[in-house]
Amino acid sequence: MEPLKDYDVFILLGDAAYDSTKLFKLANNLGFNMLTDINYRNAGSIYDFNDQCGIENGIYFNSPMGEQMYKNKINY
């Protein structure tokens, strides 16, 4: 992750494949936020998730600001 220190990263956007507690914690340790689409993993709601990272991501993803940020992401 050394190359990231040269950039002023605020948020990293990813699809549901990156919805992982390990990745959320890594992003936090590196000093930026991560927002992913939601992988429900057979859950009916984000509140059925077992980890706080998934719940917080789901709440932000469904907020007006989260929706706008994710909608404007660039797909490569």
PyMOL commands that set and color helices and strands:
alter all, ss='L'
color gray80, all
select helices_A, chain A and resi 2-6+16-18+21-30+46-48+52-61+64-71
alter helices_A, ss='H'
color red, helices_A
select strands_A, chain A and resi 11-14+33-36
alter strands_A, ss='S'
color yellow, strands_A
deselect
rebuild
show_as cartoon
